[in-house]
Amino acid sequence: MSLSLDFQLPSRDVQVALEVADGEHLAILGPNGAGKSTVLQVLAGLLRPASGHAQLGDRTLFSTAGAGQWLPAHARGISMLAQQPRLFPHLSAAQNIAFGPRSGGASRREAARIADEWLHRLGLWELRDRKPTQLSGGQAQRMALARALAPQPQLLLLDEPMAALDVHVVPELRLTMRELLRGKTTVMVTHSARDALVLADRVVVVEAGRIAEQGPAWQVLSRPASSFGRRMMAASGAADRGRRRPGRPQYRQAASGSTARLCPEPAEEQ
């Protein structure tokens, strides 16, 4: 589903307008307090803007024009995955995943079938009967991802979904997400240049509640025009240089049409 959003929220000094094509992955980058999560909250129906409108496909999520329209959060066809899994503690992993389809009107048997399918796809079948407290951080976030995707949302919102995970867990989950999100309209908030490069088709940089720059992910990340983009890439480059070891393949960004891909790059000689 394509997305069109244009809103103003003076109480937070945020004014953002953006478009997301059907099946496109958009990453929103920016410093803390810039308004990134505000965009997701407005889309999810958790925050009501002072003015503006949002359209998802042929449905109006909200509009302040005329008498005004406001579609409640549960009726928007949107799933959201946050930093913390927020699984229901009294339900098993399988029951957590089945919750969305069941809430959408699926029968108990159909919801269980959908949950089993996602457990198999994520390689978590053996954990289906465990409660959230019996899962590791990476396992819980995978379960949360399955729960978000199980209802087949028209729009998926990701609010720094890997920020709270151990570093060794992130690369595998990032690649898993890249496979599972193909063809799904997605808006992701992140502080990670790697997340944006691997998962996003296009990047929007927000500073002080306004869009500072936007464009294809590879272009914004390789030639940032905003002050935050330049600082982020400078920090990312310094961290990469600190991690390099002789004989290990490094990676650089390369463009293939309008999409980004990772290409091997020889390690620096000492």
GIQUI-V61805 format. One record per backbone hydrogen bond with DSSP energy under -1.0 kcal/mol. NH is the residue of the N-H (numbers start at 1). CO is the residue of the C=O. E is the energy in kcal/mol with one decimal. If there is no record, write none. Layout:
nh co e
NH CO E
NH CO E
//
This chain:
nh co e
3 20 -3.1
4 55 -2.5
5 18 -2.7
6 53 -2.4
7 16 -2.5
8 51 -2.3
9 14 -3.0
12 9 -1.8
14 9 -1.7
15 209 -2.9
16 7 -1.7
18 5 -2.6
20 3 -2.7
24 21 -2.2
26 186 -2.9
27 202 -2.6
28 188 -3.6
29 204 -2.9
34 31 -1.7
39 35 -1.4
40 36 -1.2
41 37 -2.5
42 38 -2.3
43 39 -2.1
44 40 -2.6
46 41 -2.4
47 41 -1.2
50 8 -1.7
51 8 -1.4
53 6 -2.7
54 62 -2.3
55 4 -2.8
56 59 -2.7
57 2 -2.8
59 56 -2.0
61 54 -2.4
62 54 -1.2
63 69 -2.3
64 52 -2.1
68 65 -2.1
69 63 -3.0
71 61 -3.1
75 72 -1.6
76 73 -1.4
79 155 -2.1
81 157 -3.0
91 88 -1.4
93 130 -2.0
94 128 -2.5
96 92 -2.4
97 93 -1.9
98 94 -2.0
102 98 -2.3
103 99 -2.6
104 100 -1.7
105 102 -1.4
106 101 -2.6
111 107 -2.9
112 108 -2.0
113 109 -2.1
114 110 -2.3
115 111 -2.2
116 112 -2.5
117 113 -2.0
118 114 -2.1
119 115 -2.3
120 116 -2.2
121 117 -2.3
122 118 -1.9
123 120 -1.3
124 119 -3.1
127 124 -2.1
128 125 -1.7
130 127 -1.7
134 131 -2.4
135 132 -1.7
140 136 -2.8
141 137 -2.0
142 138 -1.8
143 139 -2.2
144 140 -2.3
145 141 -2.1
146 142 -2.4
147 143 -2.6
148 144 -2.0
149 145 -1.8
150 146 -2.2
152 149 -2.2
154 77 -2.5
155 77 -1.2
156 185 -2.3
157 79 -3.0
158 187 -2.6
159 81 -3.1
160 189 -2.6
163 160 -1.4
165 162 -1.1
169 166 -1.4
170 166 -1.1
173 169 -1.7
174 170 -2.9
175 171 -1.9
176 172 -2.2
177 173 -2.6
178 174 -1.9
179 175 -1.7
180 176 -2.4
181 177 -2.3
184 181 -2.4
186 24 -2.5
187 156 -2.5
188 26 -3.2
189 158 -3.5
190 28 -1.9
196 192 -1.9
197 193 -2.6
198 194 -2.7
199 195 -2.6
200 196 -2.0
201 25 -2.6
202 25 -2.0
203 215 -3.0
204 27 -2.9
205 213 -3.1
206 29 -3.2
207 210 -2.8
209 34 -1.6
210 207 -1.8
212 205 -3.1
213 205 -1.2
215 203 -1.9
217 201 -2.0
220 216 -2.5
221 217 -2.5
222 218 -1.3
223 219 -2.5
230 226 -2.1
231 227 -2.2
232 228 -3.0
233 229 -2.3
234 230 -2.1
235 231 -2.4
236 232 -2.5
237 233 -2.4
238 234 -2.0
239 235 -2.2
240 236 -2.3
241 237 -2.3
242 238 -1.8
243 239 -1.2
248 245 -1.9
250 265 -2.6
252 263 -1.9
254 261 -1.6
256 259 -2.5
259 256 -1.7
261 254 -1.9
263 252 -1.8
265 250 -3.1
//
